[in-house]
Amino acid sequence: EDFLNLIFKAMMKDSLNSSHPVSSAVQSSEQIEEMFDVLSYIKGASLLLMLKQYLTKDVFQAGVEVYLHNHNYRTAQSDDLWDSMNKITNGTLDVKKMMKTWIVHKGFPLVTVVRKGKIISVQQEKFLYRVEPENWTSDASYLWHIPLTYITNRCNFTHCTNAYLLDQKSGT
């Protein structure tokens, strides 16, 4: 419950236009201090949980093990973790490309789902809780690679969850 409260607090901050990306270039020591806040840590943890759910626990753990082995007693950058995940997925998913959309954009997407018979349509747009005129910038070009999971009535209890990567503004 405490973790969920932290996630909602971070999402509230991230839903404002005055938010900041999890990862960005810095020019001064003040900017470095600004980056290490609740938003960065909690959103970062949430993104790793999202990735773990999408890749599956075993694939995610194997990627972390490769990352830790390759960077043992060395410095690392965020791309190094994504590259390790890419090695484990054998090119079936560009983890770096997917995760970059989450860490370099401030905010998060609102996904609208519409069902018409057997057809499901999904659409994404940036979610803003409140527009702050003094900090407003247009984010119309934001596009996230959103891993969506779903269950159909064809569930046979051995493979119930299906996955879809929404990497466009809309999909079917």
C-alpha positions in Angstrom: 0.0 0.0 0.0 2.9 2.4 0.8 4.5 1.7 -2.6 1.2 2.4 -4.4 0.9 5.7 -2.5 4.4 6.6 -3.6 3.5 5.7 -7.2 0.4 7.8 -7.2 2.3 10.8 -5.7 4.9 10.5 -8.4 2.3 10.1 -11.1 0.6 13.3 -9.8 3.8 15.2 -10.1 4.6 13.6 -13.5 1.2 14.6 -14.8 2.0 18.3 -14.5 3.7 20.1 -17.4 6.4 21.2 -15.0 7.6 17.6 -14.6 10.9 16.4 -15.9 12.2 13.3 -17.7 13.7 10.5 -15.7 16.9 10.9 -17.8 18.2 14.0 -19.4 21.5 15.9 -20.1 22.6 18.2 -17.3 24.6 21.4 -17.4 25.1 22.2 -13.8 25.3 20.7 -10.3 21.9 22.2 -9.5 20.3 20.2 -12.4 21.9 17.0 -11.1 20.3 17.5 -7.7 16.9 18.3 -9.3 17.0 14.9 -11.1 17.3 12.8 -8.0 13.8 13.2 -6.6 10.8 11.1 -5.8 9.7 11.3 -9.4 12.9 9.9 -10.8 13.2 7.0 -8.3 9.5 6.0 -8.2 8.9 6.4 -11.9 12.1 4.5 -12.6 11.1 1.7 -10.3 7.6 1.6 -11.9 9.2 1.4 -15.4 11.4 -1.5 -14.4 8.3 -3.3 -13.0 6.5 -2.6 -16.3 9.4 -4.0 -18.2 9.7 -7.1 -16.0 6.0 -7.8 -16.5 6.3 -7.4 -20.2 9.5 -9.5 -20.7 8.5 -12.1 -18.0 10.4 -12.5 -14.8 12.9 -15.0 -16.1 13.9 -12.9 -19.2 14.1 -9.7 -17.1 16.3 -11.4 -14.5 18.6 -12.9 -17.1 19.0 -9.3 -18.6 19.9 -7.9 -15.2 22.4 -10.7 -14.6 24.1 -9.9 -18.0 24.1 -6.2 -17.1 25.7 -6.8 -13.6 28.2 -9.3 -15.1 29.3 -6.9 -17.9 29.5 -3.9 -15.7 31.0 -5.4 -12.5 33.2 -2.8 -10.8 32.7 -0.4 -13.7 30.6 2.7 -14.5 27.4 2.3 -16.5 24.8 4.3 -18.3 21.1 3.6 -18.7 21.7 2.4 -22.3 23.9 -0.4 -20.9 20.9 -1.9 -19.0 18.7 -1.7 -22.2 21.6 -3.3 -24.3 21.8 -6.2 -21.8 18.0 -6.7 -22.1 18.4 -6.6 -25.9 21.0 -9.4 -25.8 18.6 -11.6 -23.9 15.6 -10.9 -26.2 17.8 -11.9 -29.2 16.4 -9.0 -31.3 12.8 -10.0 -30.9 12.2 -6.7 -29.1 14.2 -3.4 -29.1 14.1 -2.8 -25.4 16.3 0.3 -25.7 14.0 1.9 -28.2 11.0 1.1 -26.1 12.4 2.3 -22.8 13.9 5.5 -24.2 10.3 6.6 -24.9 9.6 6.4 -21.2 12.8 7.9 -19.7 13.3 10.8 -22.1 9.7 12.1 -22.1 8.3 13.8 -19.1 4.8 12.6 -18.1 3.0 9.5 -19.1 0.4 8.4 -21.7 -3.4 8.1 -21.3 -4.5 5.0 -23.3 -8.1 5.0 -24.5 -9.6 1.6 -25.3 -12.7 1.2 -27.4 -14.3 -2.2 -28.1 -16.7 -2.8 -31.1 -17.6 -6.4 -31.2 -14.3 -8.4 -31.5 -12.3 -5.3 -32.6 -10.4 -3.5 -29.9 -9.0 0.0 -30.8 -6.4 1.7 -28.6 -5.1 5.3 -28.8 -2.5 7.1 -26.8 -2.0 10.8 -25.9 -0.1 12.6 -23.2 -2.0 12.8 -19.9 -2.0 16.2 -18.2 -3.7 16.6 -14.9 -3.6 20.4 -15.0 -2.1 22.7 -17.6 0.2 25.3 -15.9 0.3 28.3 -18.3 3.7 29.4 -17.1 5.2 26.0 -17.9 3.2 25.0 -20.9 4.9 23.5 -23.8 3.4 21.5 -26.6 4.0 17.7 -26.2 1.8 16.7 -29.2 4.7 14.7 -30.7 5.2 12.5 -27.6 4.9 8.8 -28.5 5.4 6.0 -26.0 6.0 2.4 -26.8 3.4 1.0 -24.4 3.3 -2.7 -23.6 -0.3 -3.7 -23.2 -1.3 -7.1 -21.8 -4.7 -8.7 -22.1 -6.6 -11.9 -21.6 -9.1 -13.4 -24.1 -11.8 -16.0 -23.6 -9.5 -18.5 -25.2 -7.5 -18.8 -22.0 -6.4 -22.4 -21.5 -4.7 -21.8 -18.1 -1.2 -22.5 -19.5 -0.9 -19.3 -21.5 -3.5 -16.8 -20.5 -1.8 -13.4 -21.1 -1.2 -11.9 -24.5 0.9 -8.9 -25.2 0.6 -6.0 -27.7 3.1 -3.2 -28.1 1.4 0.1 -28.9 4.2 2.0 -30.7 2.0 4.3 -32.8 -0.6 6.9 -31.8 -3.3 4.3 -32.3 -3.7 0.6 -33.1 -6.2 -2.2 -33.5 
